[in-house]
Amino acid sequence: MSGHGDGANILKQPKAVWAVAFACVIAFMGIGLVDPILPSIAADLDATPTQTELLFTSYLLVTGAMMFFTSWVSSRIGARWTLLIGLALIVVFAAFAGFSGSVETIIGFRAGWGLGNALFISTALATIVGAAAGGSGAAIILYEAALGVGIAIGPLLGGLLGTISWRGPFFGTAALMAIALIAILVMLPGDAKAQRPAPAKLSAPFRALRIPALAVLALVALFYNIGFFVLLAYTPFPLGFDAIGLGLTFCAWGISLAVTSVWVAPILTARMRRTTVIATVLPLLAVDLVLAGVFVSSPAALVAAVIVGGLLLGVMNTVLTESVMEATDLPRGVASSAYSGVRFLGAAVAPPLATVLAYLGSAGLPYFVGALSLALAAGLVLAFRGKLARIDGDVEPPLVEAEAIGLGDAA
């Protein structure tokens, strides 16, 4: 049903695929990197929790906004140059963030980091899909595995380096991204002009959202990401752990996410329709957040909710990514730009919203609102299941294999 490759194909990949996958791991580390050092930044720079949460918001807001334009960029300069420019921007702005002296300055540099992140992440998926052995299903699993490993290592590295200084994780990311940039430069061949798709129109991602299936999936992802980032970005504050404790907690979360994204999601989509998987997992996530809100004063209960949440989020990430790839006949760059632009905007709203809700209400209120957002996402899937019939099909769209020849010049 889902077109997955076998396990052997996932591991037997060209060097270029492994180079991009390694860079993906480092890029995704940036998502959870600041989690363990949020309390330290708040204390050392005399910042409020809401101000520190804006480290997520500036990063994700710029990432989301730029996602609408990445297909326009990559279709003109090619995947390789888009990846390299994105990595270079992350190196520069991560280093600048480490040298910052105020939370406002870090927020600004995290926005620049988000620009590089948008260029890199949107192009990386298509590069892996285009160059990987084993078909689009195997490539997506490899990409989600990189996401899971990166999200797992990010908080752990952030916690370890954060014990020295809150600046450490930023400098560490800059150094690792520089290594990833060199790996891409050496191992990923240049784009063949004959293989490039026609340059995408600037308006293409916005017009793509008129397609019902893509619009529904984008809205589902928007509400899903609100719940996702309430759990990820807000939880360090009620947990109250030090940098190492937070790093270990979210490392376990990331490992859980990686395991289910690589091994559990393919099993589920081989036996059930994608819409059934999504409509089942979203309510389970909502229940997990409700329990986190009810037992917010218990660190043990919160840690359990974080880890269980990781298991469910891993399934959702893989199935949603696959669904978008199968939803239309549009070039991958256009579909991914439209979808990602909307979903990252939802992620950008959640972190400061959570701390404001906690300030105005109670420590558990952000989790309840996150659960409501997940319930709305599930309701959209059920209400518009007919519009999503294509993602439940047994046969891949005929353009999928043809587009893969383009070596990832789309997102």
KEKE-3310 file (N, C-alpha, C; in steps of 0.2 Angstrom, whole numbers, plus 5000, padded with zeros to 4 digits):
npx = (5004:5010:5022:5035:5052:5063:5071:5085:5088:5087:5099:5109:5115:5120:5136:5133:5120:5121:5129:5121:5111:5118:5121:5107:5105:5112:5106:5093:5096:5097:5083:5080:5090:5091:5083:5087:5094:5086:5081:5093:5097:5087:5090:5103:5103:5093:5080:5062:5052:5043:5051:5062:5056:5054:5065:5063:5052:5056:5065:5057:5047:5053:5058:5046:5040:5049:5049:5039:5046:5056:5056:5056:5069:5077:5074:5080:5094:5098:5099:5111:5118:5108:5107:5121:5121:5111:5117:5128:5123:5117:5129:5135:5125:5123:5135:5136:5125:5130:5140:5132:5125:5113:5096:5088:5096:5100:5088:5086:5097:5094:5083:5089:5096:5085:5082:5093:5090:5077:5081:5090:5083:5071:5076:5084:5076:5071:5082:5087:5077:5078:5090:5092:5093:5080:5067:5054:5048:5058:5067:5061:5059:5073:5076:5067:5072:5085:5080:5074:5086:5093:5085:5086:5099:5102:5096:5103:5117:5115:5112:5124:5134:5129:5131:5143:5142:5129:5132:5139:5131:5128:5140:5144:5135:5138:5151:5149:5140:5148:5157:5147:5144:5156:5156:5145:5149:5160:5155:5143:5137:5138:5123:5115:5111:5103:5094:5087:5071:5058:5060:5052:5037:5035:5023:5018:5018:5008:4997:4996:4990:4977:4973:4962:4967:4980:4978:4971:4979:4990:4983:4980:4993:4997:4989:4993:5007:5006:5003:5014:5025:5021:5023:5037:5044:5039:5039:5052:5051:5040:5046:5058:5071:5089:5102:5108:5098:5087:5092:5094:5081:5075:5082:5079:5066:5068:5074:5064:5055:5063:5063:5050:5047:5055:5053:5040:5030:5030:5025:5013:5007:5007:4997:4986:4975:4983:4975:4968:4978:4983:4971:4970:4981:4982:4972:4977:4988:4983:4977:4988:4994:4984:4985:4998:4995:4986:4995:5005:5013:5020:5036:5040:5029:5028:5040:5037:5026:5032:5041:5032:5024:5034:5035:5023:5023:5033:5027:5017:5025:5032:5021:5013:5023:5025:5011:5010:5019:5012:5000:4997:5000:5009:5025:5038:5044:5036:5024:5029:5035:5023:5016:5025:5027:5015:5014:5025:5022:5012:5020:5028:5020:5016:5026:5028:5015:5012:5019:5013:5000:5002:5006:4994:4985:4986:4999:4996:4988:4993:4996:4983:4977:4985:4981:4968:4971:4977:4965:4957:4964:4963:4949:4948:4954:4945:4933:4936:4940:4936:4942:4955:4957:4967:4979:4978:4979:4984:4994:5008:5008:5010:5020:5030:5041:5047:5050:5059:5071:5076:5086:5083:5080:5069:5059)
npy = (4994:5006:5007:5004:5001:4987:4982:4980:4988:5000:5002:5000:5012:5025:5035:5049:5050:5046:5056:5067:5063:5062:5076:5080:5074:5082:5095:5093:5091:5104:5108:5102:5106:5118:5115:5109:5120:5131:5135:5139:5150:5159:5162:5167:5177:5185:5183:5181:5166:5166:5175:5167:5156:5162:5159:5147:5151:5162:5155:5144:5152:5159:5148:5142:5152:5154:5142:5142:5147:5140:5130:5138:5143:5132:5126:5134:5136:5123:5107:5105:5117:5124:5116:5118:5132:5133:5126:5133:5146:5141:5137:5150:5158:5150:5151:5165:5166:5160:5169:5179:5192:5195:5190:5194:5196:5183:5178:5185:5180:5166:5167:5169:5157:5149:5153:5147:5134:5131:5131:5121:5109:5107:5104:5093:5082:5079:5077:5065:5056:5057:5051:5039:5021:5009:5015:5028:5026:5019:5029:5040:5034:5033:5047:5051:5043:5050:5062:5058:5053:5065:5073:5066:5066:5080:5086:5079:5083:5096:5097:5091:5100:5112:5111:5117:5130:5140:5144:5134:5123:5130:5134:5121:5115:5124:5120:5106:5107:5113:5103:5094:5102:5101:5088:5086:5095:5087:5074:5075:5075:5087:5096:5090:5099:5095:5087:5095:5101:5111:5129:5133:5142:5157:5159:5146:5137:5143:5142:5129:5125:5126:5114:5101:5090:5092:5104:5100:5091:5100:5109:5099:5096:5108:5110:5098:5101:5111:5104:5095:5104:5110:5100:5098:5111:5117:5109:5108:5118:5116:5103:5106:5101:5100:5105:5092:5083:5087:5085:5071:5067:5071:5066:5052:5054:5057:5046:5037:5042:5040:5026:5022:5029:5023:5009:5005:5013:5009:4996:4998:5006:4996:4988:4995:5009:5025:5036:5030:5027:5040:5046:5038:5039:5053:5056:5048:5054:5066:5062:5058:5071:5077:5069:5073:5086:5084:5078:5087:5092:5081:5075:5062:5058:5067:5064:5051:5054:5062:5053:5043:5051:5054:5041:5040:5052:5049:5039:5048:5058:5051:5045:5056:5063:5054:5054:5067:5066:5058:5064:5072:5076:5085:5093:5088:5098:5109:5104:5100:5113:5120:5113:5112:5125:5129:5120:5123:5136:5134:5127:5137:5145:5139:5137:5151:5153:5143:5146:5158:5154:5146:5156:5164:5155:5140:5128:5116:5120:5123:5110:5105:5113:5110:5097:5099:5105:5094:5086:5093:5092:5078:5078:5085:5076:5065:5072:5076:5064:5059:5067:5064:5052:5048:5046:5034:5025:5010:5011:5019:5036:5039:5049:5048:5040:5045:5058:5056:5054:5066:5070:5076:5090:5096:5100)
npz = (5000:5003:4997:5001:5001:5003:5019:5016:5005:5010:5018:5008:5000:4989:4991:4991:4995:5009:5013:5012:5021:5033:5035:5036:5049:5057:5054:5059:5072:5077:5080:5092:5100:5108:5118:5131:5136:5138:5151:5156:5148:5150:5163:5163:5154:5159:5155:5150:5151:5140:5131:5129:5122:5110:5103:5097:5089:5081:5073:5067:5061:5051:5044:5040:5032:5022:5016:5006:4995:4992:4982:4971:4971:4971:4959:4951:4954:4957:4966:4973:4975:4982:4994:4999:5001:5011:5021:5024:5028:5040:5048:5049:5056:5067:5074:5076:5085:5096:5100:5105:5116:5121:5124:5114:5103:5100:5096:5084:5077:5077:5068:5056:5055:5053:5040:5033:5036:5030:5016:5016:5022:5014:5002:5004:5007:4994:4987:4993:4990:4976:4974:4981:4983:4981:4980:4983:4995:5003:5003:5010:5023:5027:5027:5038:5048:5049:5054:5066:5073:5073:5081:5092:5096:5097:5109:5118:5115:5117:5131:5136:5132:5136:5150:5152:5146:5140:5128:5122:5114:5103:5096:5095:5085:5074:5071:5068:5057:5048:5045:5039:5028:5020:5018:5009:4999:4994:4991:4985:4968:4955:4949:4935:4921:4911:4918:4926:4932:4924:4928:4943:4946:4955:4962:4962:4974:4982:4974:4973:4985:4983:4979:4985:4992:4996:5003:5014:5020:5023:5033:5043:5046:5052:5063:5070:5072:5081:5093:5093:5096:5108:5116:5114:5116:5127:5138:5145:5155:5165:5169:5176:5176:5176:5164:5159:5163:5156:5143:5143:5144:5132:5123:5124:5120:5107:5102:5103:5094:5082:5081:5079:5068:5058:5059:5064:5058:5044:5045:5050:5039:5030:5033:5035:5029:5025:5030:5040:5049:5052:5058:5069:5077:5080:5089:5100:5103:5107:5119:5126:5128:5136:5148:5151:5155:5166:5175:5177:5187:5191:5189:5184:5178:5167:5160:5156:5148:5138:5132:5127:5119:5109:5103:5096:5088:5079:5071:5065:5059:5048:5041:5037:5029:5019:5014:5009:4998:4990:4987:4976:4958:4957:4955:4966:4973:4973:4979:4992:4996:4998:5008:5018:5021:5027:5038:5046:5051:5060:5069:5074:5081:5092:5104:5111:5113:5122:5134:5137:5139:5151:5160:5160:5164:5170:5174:5167:5157:5143:5138:5137:5128:5117:5115:5111:5099:5092:5091:5083:5071:5069:5067:5055:5046:5046:5042:5029:5023:5010:5001:5003:4997:4987:4994:5000:4990:4982:4972:4966:4961:4943:4940:4950:4950:4938:4942:4951:4944:4943:4952:4964:4962:4967:4981)
capx = (5000:5014:5027:5041:5057:5065:5076:5092:5089:5088:5106:5113:5114:5126:5139:5129:5114:5124:5132:5115:5108:5122:5119:5101:5105:5115:5101:5088:5099:5095:5077:5079:5096:5090:5078:5090:5097:5081:5081:5100:5097:5082:5093:5109:5102:5088:5074:5056:5051:5041:5056:5066:5052:5054:5071:5059:5047:5060:5068:5052:5043:5057:5058:5040:5039:5054:5047:5035:5050:5062:5056:5058:5076:5081:5073:5085:5101:5099:5099:5117:5119:5103:5110:5127:5120:5108:5122:5133:5119:5117:5135:5136:5121:5123:5141:5134:5121:5135:5143:5127:5125:5106:5091:5085:5101:5100:5082:5087:5101:5090:5079:5094:5097:5079:5082:5097:5086:5072:5084:5093:5078:5066:5080:5087:5072:5070:5089:5088:5072:5080:5097:5092:5090:5074:5061:5053:5046:5064:5070:5057:5061:5079:5075:5064:5077:5089:5076:5074:5093:5095:5081:5088:5106:5102:5095:5109:5122:5114:5113:5131:5138:5125:5133:5149:5139:5123:5134:5142:5127:5128:5146:5145:5131:5141:5156:5146:5137:5154:5159:5142:5145:5162:5154:5141:5154:5164:5152:5136:5139:5134:5117:5115:5106:5098:5090:5083:5064:5057:5060:5045:5034:5035:5016:5016:5016:5002:4991:4995:4985:4970:4971:4959:4971:4986:4976:4968:4985:4993:4980:4981:5000:4998:4987:4998:5013:5005:5003:5021:5029:5019:5027:5044:5047:5036:5040:5057:5050:5037:5050:5062:5077:5095:5103:5109:5092:5083:5095:5093:5074:5073:5086:5074:5060:5070:5075:5057:5053:5066:5061:5043:5047:5058:5051:5033:5026:5030:5021:5006:5004:5006:4991:4980:4976:4986:4971:4966:4984:4983:4965:4970:4987:4981:4968:4981:4993:4979:4976:4995:4995:4979:4988:5003:4992:4984:5000:5010:5017:5024:5041:5040:5023:5029:5045:5033:5022:5037:5043:5026:5023:5039:5033:5017:5025:5037:5023:5014:5030:5033:5015:5012:5028:5023:5005:5011:5022:5007:4994:4996:5005:5013:5032:5039:5046:5030:5020:5033:5035:5016:5014:5030:5026:5009:5015:5030:5019:5009:5025:5031:5015:5015:5031:5026:5008:5011:5021:5008:4994:5004:5006:4987:4980:4990:5005:4994:4984:4996:4995:4976:4976:4989:4977:4963:4973:4977:4959:4955:4968:4960:4943:4949:4955:4939:4928:4938:4943:4935:4947:4962:4957:4973:4985:4976:4979:4989:4999:5011:5007:5015:5026:5034:5048:5050:5052:5065:5077:5079:5091:5081:5080:5063:5059)
capy = (5000:5012:5008:5004:4997:4982:4984:4980:4993:5006:5002:5000:5018:5029:5040:5055:5049:5046:5063:5071:5060:5065:5083:5080:5073:5089:5100:5091:5093:5111:5108:5101:5108:5123:5113:5109:5127:5136:5138:5143:5156:5163:5164:5170:5183:5189:5183:5178:5160:5168:5177:5161:5152:5165:5156:5142:5155:5165:5150:5141:5156:5160:5142:5141:5157:5153:5136:5144:5150:5135:5126:5143:5144:5126:5124:5138:5135:5116:5105:5105:5124:5125:5113:5121:5139:5132:5124:5139:5150:5138:5138:5157:5161:5147:5154:5171:5165:5158:5175:5184:5194:5196:5185:5197:5195:5176:5177:5187:5175:5160:5168:5168:5150:5146:5153:5141:5127:5130:5130:5114:5103:5106:5101:5087:5076:5077:5074:5058:5053:5056:5047:5033:5015:5006:5018:5033:5023:5018:5036:5043:5031:5035:5054:5051:5040:5055:5066:5055:5053:5071:5075:5062:5068:5087:5088:5076:5087:5103:5096:5090:5107:5117:5111:5121:5136:5140:5145:5128:5120:5134:5133:5114:5115:5127:5115:5100:5109:5114:5096:5092:5106:5099:5081:5088:5097:5082:5068:5075:5077:5093:5095:5090:5104:5092:5084:5100:5103:5118:5133:5134:5149:5160:5158:5139:5134:5146:5140:5122:5124:5126:5107:5099:5085:5096:5109:5097:5089:5106:5111:5094:5097:5114:5109:5093:5104:5115:5099:5093:5109:5111:5095:5099:5117:5120:5104:5109:5123:5112:5098:5109:5097:5104:5104:5085:5079:5088:5082:5064:5066:5072:5061:5046:5056:5057:5039:5034:5045:5037:5019:5021:5032:5018:5002:5004:5016:5005:4990:5000:5008:4990:4984:5000:5015:5030:5040:5027:5028:5047:5047:5034:5041:5059:5056:5045:5060:5071:5059:5059:5078:5078:5066:5077:5092:5082:5076:5091:5093:5075:5075:5056:5057:5071:5061:5046:5057:5064:5047:5040:5056:5052:5035:5042:5057:5046:5037:5053:5061:5047:5044:5063:5065:5050:5056:5073:5064:5054:5067:5076:5075:5091:5092:5087:5105:5113:5101:5101:5120:5123:5109:5114:5132:5130:5117:5126:5142:5131:5125:5144:5148:5135:5139:5157:5152:5139:5150:5164:5151:5144:5162:5167:5150:5135:5124:5111:5122:5122:5103:5104:5117:5106:5091:5101:5106:5088:5083:5097:5089:5072:5079:5087:5070:5061:5076:5076:5058:5058:5071:5061:5045:5046:5044:5028:5021:5005:5012:5026:5040:5038:5054:5048:5037:5050:5064:5054:5055:5073:5070:5080:5097:5099:5100)
capz = (5000:5004:4992:5005:4999:5009:5023:5013:5001:5014:5020:5002:4997:4986:4996:4991:5000:5016:5015:5014:5027:5039:5035:5039:5056:5060:5054:5064:5079:5078:5082:5100:5103:5113:5124:5138:5138:5139:5158:5157:5144:5154:5170:5162:5150:5162:5150:5153:5147:5133:5127:5127:5118:5104:5100:5093:5085:5075:5069:5064:5057:5045:5040:5037:5027:5016:5013:5000:4990:4991:4976:4966:4972:4970:4952:4947:4955:4958:4973:4977:4977:4987:5000:5001:5003:5017:5026:5025:5032:5047:5051:5051:5061:5074:5077:5079:5091:5102:5102:5107:5123:5124:5121:5108:5097:5098:5093:5077:5073:5075:5062:5050:5055:5050:5033:5030:5038:5025:5010:5017:5023:5009:4996:5006:5006:4987:4985:4995:4986:4969:4973:4985:4980:4985:4979:4987:5002:5007:5004:5015:5029:5028:5029:5044:5052:5050:5058:5073:5076:5074:5086:5098:5098:5098:5116:5122:5114:5120:5138:5138:5131:5141:5157:5151:5145:5136:5121:5119:5109:5096:5093:5092:5079:5069:5069:5064:5051:5043:5042:5034:5021:5017:5015:5003:4993:4991:4989:4980:4962:4953:4945:4927:4918:4907:4922:4930:4930:4922:4934:4946:4947:4962:4964:4962:4980:4984:4970:4975:4991:4980:4978:4991:4996:4999:5008:5020:5024:5026:5039:5048:5049:5056:5070:5073:5074:5088:5098:5093:5099:5115:5120:5114:5118:5133:5143:5149:5160:5171:5171:5180:5177:5174:5156:5158:5164:5150:5137:5143:5143:5125:5119:5125:5116:5100:5100:5102:5087:5077:5081:5076:5061:5054:5059:5066:5053:5038:5047:5050:5033:5025:5035:5036:5025:5028:5033:5046:5054:5055:5062:5075:5080:5082:5096:5105:5105:5111:5126:5129:5131:5142:5154:5153:5158:5172:5180:5175:5193:5192:5184:5182:5173:5162:5156:5152:5142:5133:5128:5123:5113:5104:5099:5092:5084:5074:5066:5062:5054:5042:5037:5034:5024:5013:5011:5004:4992:4986:4986:4969:4953:4956:4956:4973:4976:4974:4984:4998:4998:5000:5014:5024:5023:5032:5044:5051:5054:5066:5074:5076:5085:5099:5110:5115:5115:5128:5140:5139:5142:5157:5164:5161:5167:5174:5170:5163:5151:5137:5136:5135:5121:5112:5114:5107:5092:5089:5090:5077:5066:5068:5064:5048:5042:5046:5039:5022:5020:5003:4998:5004:4994:4983:4998:5002:4985:4982:4967:4967:4955:4938:4940:4956:4947:4933:4945:4955:4940:4943:4957:4970:4961:4970:4988)
cpx = (5004:5020:5034:5046:5059:5070:5083:5093:5090:5095:5111:5112:5121:5129:5135:5123:5116:5126:5126:5111:5111:5121:5112:5101:5107:5110:5095:5090:5097:5088:5076:5085:5096:5086:5081:5093:5092:5081:5088:5100:5093:5086:5099:5108:5096:5082:5068:5056:5048:5046:5061:5063:5053:5061:5068:5056:5051:5062:5063:5048:5046:5057:5052:5039:5043:5052:5043:5039:5056:5062:5058:5065:5079:5080:5078:5092:5103:5100:5105:5119:5114:5105:5116:5126:5116:5112:5126:5129:5119:5123:5136:5132:5121:5129:5139:5130:5125:5139:5139:5128:5118:5102:5088:5089:5101:5093:5083:5092:5098:5085:5083:5096:5091:5079:5087:5093:5081:5075:5087:5087:5074:5070:5082:5083:5071:5077:5090:5083:5075:5086:5097:5090:5084:5068:5060:5051:5053:5068:5067:5059:5068:5079:5072:5068:5083:5086:5076:5081:5095:5092:5083:5095:5106:5101:5101:5115:5121:5114:5120:5135:5135:5128:5140:5146:5133:5126:5137:5138:5127:5134:5147:5141:5135:5147:5154:5143:5142:5156:5154:5143:5150:5160:5150:5145:5158:5161:5146:5139:5135:5128:5118:5110:5101:5092:5085:5076:5064:5057:5053:5043:5034:5028:5014:5014:5009:4996:4990:4990:4978:4968:4969:4964:4977:4984:4974:4975:4989:4990:4980:4988:5001:4995:4991:5004:5012:5006:5010:5025:5027:5023:5034:5047:5045:5038:5046:5056:5046:5041:5055:5069:5083:5096:5104:5102:5087:5086:5094:5085:5072:5077:5082:5068:5062:5072:5069:5054:5056:5064:5055:5043:5050:5055:5043:5028:5025:5025:5014:5003:5004:5000:4985:4981:4979:4981:4968:4972:4984:4977:4965:4976:4986:4977:4972:4986:4989:4978:4983:4996:4990:4982:4994:5001:4990:4989:5006:5015:5021:5030:5041:5035:5025:5035:5041:5029:5026:5039:5037:5024:5028:5038:5028:5019:5030:5033:5020:5019:5031:5027:5013:5016:5026:5016:5006:5014:5017:5001:4992:5001:5009:5021:5033:5041:5040:5025:5023:5033:5028:5015:5018:5029:5021:5011:5020:5027:5015:5014:5028:5026:5015:5020:5029:5019:5007:5013:5016:5002:4996:5004:4999:4983:4984:4995:5002:4990:4987:4995:4987:4974:4980:4985:4971:4965:4974:4970:4956:4958:4965:4953:4943:4950:4949:4934:4930:4942:4942:4940:4954:4962:4964:4978:4984:4977:4985:4995:5001:5009:5012:5021:5031:5041:5051:5053:5059:5072:5080:5084:5089:5082:5073:5063:5055)
cpy = (5006:5013:5008:5000:4992:4985:4985:4986:5000:5007:5003:5006:5021:5033:5046:5055:5049:5053:5067:5069:5062:5072:5084:5079:5079:5094:5099:5092:5100:5112:5108:5103:5113:5121:5113:5115:5132:5139:5142:5149:5161:5166:5169:5177:5187:5189:5179:5171:5161:5170:5171:5156:5155:5162:5150:5146:5158:5160:5146:5145:5158:5154:5141:5146:5156:5147:5137:5145:5145:5132:5131:5143:5138:5124:5128:5137:5127:5114:5106:5112:5126:5122:5116:5128:5138:5131:5130:5144:5148:5139:5145:5159:5157:5149:5161:5171:5164:5164:5180:5186:5196:5191:5188:5196:5188:5175:5179:5182:5168:5161:5167:5161:5147:5147:5148:5134:5126:5128:5122:5108:5102:5103:5094:5081:5074:5074:5067:5054:5052:5051:5041:5027:5013:5010:5024:5031:5022:5025:5040:5040:5033:5042:5054:5048:5046:5060:5064:5055:5060:5074:5072:5065:5076:5089:5085:5081:5094:5102:5095:5097:5112:5117:5116:5128:5135:5141:5139:5125:5124:5133:5126:5113:5118:5123:5109:5101:5111:5108:5093:5095:5103:5092:5082:5090:5092:5076:5069:5078:5084:5091:5095:5094:5101:5088:5088:5100:5110:5123:5134:5141:5151:5159:5151:5136:5136:5143:5132:5120:5125:5118:5104:5095:5088:5101:5106:5094:5094:5108:5106:5095:5103:5113:5103:5096:5108:5110:5097:5098:5112:5106:5096:5105:5119:5115:5105:5114:5119:5106:5100:5105:5102:5102:5096:5081:5081:5085:5075:5062:5066:5068:5054:5048:5055:5050:5035:5036:5041:5030:5018:5024:5027:5012:5001:5007:5012:4999:4992:5002:5002:4987:4989:5006:5020:5035:5037:5027:5035:5048:5043:5037:5048:5059:5053:5050:5065:5068:5059:5066:5080:5075:5070:5083:5090:5081:5081:5093:5087:5074:5068:5055:5061:5067:5055:5049:5060:5058:5043:5045:5055:5046:5037:5047:5054:5043:5042:5057:5057:5046:5051:5065:5060:5052:5062:5071:5061:5058:5070:5073:5081:5089:5092:5094:5109:5111:5102:5108:5122:5120:5112:5121:5133:5126:5120:5133:5139:5130:5132:5147:5145:5137:5145:5156:5148:5142:5155:5160:5149:5150:5164:5162:5146:5131:5119:5113:5122:5115:5102:5108:5113:5100:5093:5102:5099:5085:5087:5094:5082:5073:5081:5080:5066:5065:5076:5070:5057:5062:5068:5054:5043:5044:5037:5023:5016:5006:5019:5030:5039:5043:5053:5045:5042:5056:5062:5055:5062:5075:5076:5088:5101:5097:5093)
cpz = (5000:5000:4996:5001:5005:5013:5020:5009:5004:5016:5014:4998:4994:4992:4996:4995:5007:5018:5016:5020:5033:5040:5038:5047:5060:5060:5059:5071:5082:5081:5090:5104:5109:5119:5130:5140:5139:5146:5159:5154:5148:5160:5168:5159:5153:5158:5153:5149:5140:5128:5124:5122:5111:5100:5095:5087:5079:5070:5064:5059:5051:5041:5037:5031:5021:5013:5006:4994:4988:4984:4970:4965:4969:4962:4948:4948:4956:4965:4977:4979:4983:4994:5003:5004:5010:5022:5028:5030:5039:5051:5053:5057:5068:5077:5080:5085:5097:5104:5105:5114:5125:5120:5114:5102:5095:5094:5085:5073:5072:5069:5056:5049:5052:5042:5030:5031:5032:5018:5010:5017:5018:5003:4998:5005:4999:4985:4987:4991:4979:4969:4976:4981:4985:4984:4984:4994:5006:5008:5010:5022:5031:5030:5036:5050:5054:5055:5065:5076:5078:5080:5093:5101:5100:5105:5120:5122:5118:5128:5140:5137:5135:5148:5157:5151:5140:5128:5118:5113:5102:5093:5091:5086:5073:5066:5065:5058:5045:5041:5037:5027:5017:5014:5009:4997:4990:4988:4985:4974:4960:4949:4938:4925:4914:4911:4926:4927:4927:4928:4937:4947:4954:4966:4965:4969:4983:4980:4971:4981:4989:4979:4984:4995:5000:5004:5014:5024:5027:5033:5044:5051:5053:5063:5074:5075:5080:5093:5099:5097:5106:5119:5120:5117:5125:5139:5148:5155:5166:5173:5177:5181:5175:5166:5155:5158:5158:5144:5137:5141:5136:5121:5119:5120:5108:5097:5099:5096:5082:5076:5077:5069:5056:5053:5060:5060:5047:5039:5047:5044:5028:5027:5035:5031:5029:5032:5040:5051:5057:5060:5068:5079:5083:5089:5101:5107:5109:5118:5130:5132:5136:5148:5156:5157:5165:5177:5179:5181:5195:5187:5180:5176:5167:5157:5153:5147:5136:5128:5124:5118:5108:5100:5094:5087:5078:5069:5062:5057:5048:5038:5034:5028:5018:5010:5007:4998:4987:4984:4980:4964:4952:4957:4964:4976:4977:4979:4991:5001:5001:5007:5020:5026:5028:5039:5049:5054:5060:5071:5078:5081:5092:5104:5114:5117:5122:5134:5142:5142:5149:5162:5165:5165:5172:5170:5166:5157:5144:5134:5134:5129:5116:5110:5110:5100:5088:5087:5084:5071:5064:5065:5057:5044:5041:5042:5031:5020:5013:4999:4998:5001:4991:4988:5001:4996:4985:4977:4967:4960:4950:4938:4945:4953:4942:4937:4949:4951:4941:4948:4962:4968:4964:4977:4991)
residu = (MET:SER:GLY:HIS:GLY:ASP:GLY:ALA:ASN:ILE:LEU:LYS:GLN:PRO:LYS:ALA:VAL:TRP:ALA:VAL:ALA:PHE:ALA:CYS:VAL:ILE:ALA:PHE:MET:GLY:ILE:GLY:LEU:VAL:ASP:PRO:ILE:LEU:PRO:SER:ILE:ALA:ALA:ASP:LEU:ASP:ALA:THR:PRO:THR:GLN:THR:GLU:LEU:LEU:PHE:THR:SER:TYR:LEU:LEU:VAL:THR:GLY:ALA:MET:MET:PHE:PHE:THR:SER:TRP:VAL:SER:SER:ARG:ILE:GLY:ALA:ARG:TRP:THR:LEU:LEU:ILE:GLY:LEU:ALA:LEU:ILE:VAL:VAL:PHE:ALA:ALA:PHE:ALA:GLY:PHE:SER:GLY:SER:VAL:GLU:THR:ILE:ILE:GLY:PHE:ARG:ALA:GLY:TRP:GLY:LEU:GLY:ASN:ALA:LEU:PHE:ILE:SER:THR:ALA:LEU:ALA:THR:ILE:VAL:GLY:ALA:ALA:ALA:GLY:GLY:SER:GLY:ALA:ALA:ILE:ILE:LEU:TYR:GLU:ALA:ALA:LEU:GLY:VAL:GLY:ILE:ALA:ILE:GLY:PRO:LEU:LEU:GLY:GLY:LEU:LEU:GLY:THR:ILE:SER:TRP:ARG:GLY:PRO:PHE:PHE:GLY:THR:ALA:ALA:LEU:MET:ALA:ILE:ALA:LEU:ILE:ALA:ILE:LEU:VAL:MET:LEU:PRO:GLY:ASP:ALA:LYS:ALA:GLN:ARG:PRO:ALA:PRO:ALA:LYS:LEU:SER:ALA:PRO:PHE:ARG:ALA:LEU:ARG:ILE:PRO:ALA:LEU:ALA:VAL:LEU:ALA:LEU:VAL:ALA:LEU:PHE:TYR:ASN:ILE:GLY:PHE:PHE:VAL:LEU:LEU:ALA:TYR:THR:PRO:PHE:PRO:LEU:GLY:PHE:ASP:ALA:ILE:GLY:LEU:GLY:LEU:THR:PHE:CYS:ALA:TRP:GLY:ILE:SER:LEU:ALA:VAL:THR:SER:VAL:TRP:VAL:ALA:PRO:ILE:LEU:THR:ALA:ARG:MET:ARG:ARG:THR:THR:VAL:ILE:ALA:THR:VAL:LEU:PRO:LEU:LEU:ALA:VAL:ASP:LEU:VAL:LEU:ALA:GLY:VAL:PHE:VAL:SER:SER:PRO:ALA:ALA:LEU:VAL:ALA:ALA:VAL:ILE:VAL:GLY:GLY:LEU:LEU:LEU:GLY:VAL:MET:ASN:THR:VAL:LEU:THR:GLU:SER:VAL:MET:GLU:ALA:THR:ASP:LEU:PRO:ARG:GLY:VAL:ALA:SER:SER:ALA:TYR:SER:GLY:VAL:ARG:PHE:LEU:GLY:ALA:ALA:VAL:ALA:PRO:PRO:LEU:ALA:THR:VAL:LEU:ALA:TYR:LEU:GLY:SER:ALA:GLY:LEU:PRO:TYR:PHE:VAL:GLY:ALA:LEU:SER:LEU:ALA:LEU:ALA:ALA:GLY:LEU:VAL:LEU:ALA:PHE:ARG:GLY:LYS:LEU:ALA:ARG:ILE:ASP:GLY:ASP:VAL:GLU:PRO:PRO:LEU:VAL:GLU:ALA:GLU:ALA:ILE:GLY:LEU:GLY:ASP:ALA:ALA)
# end
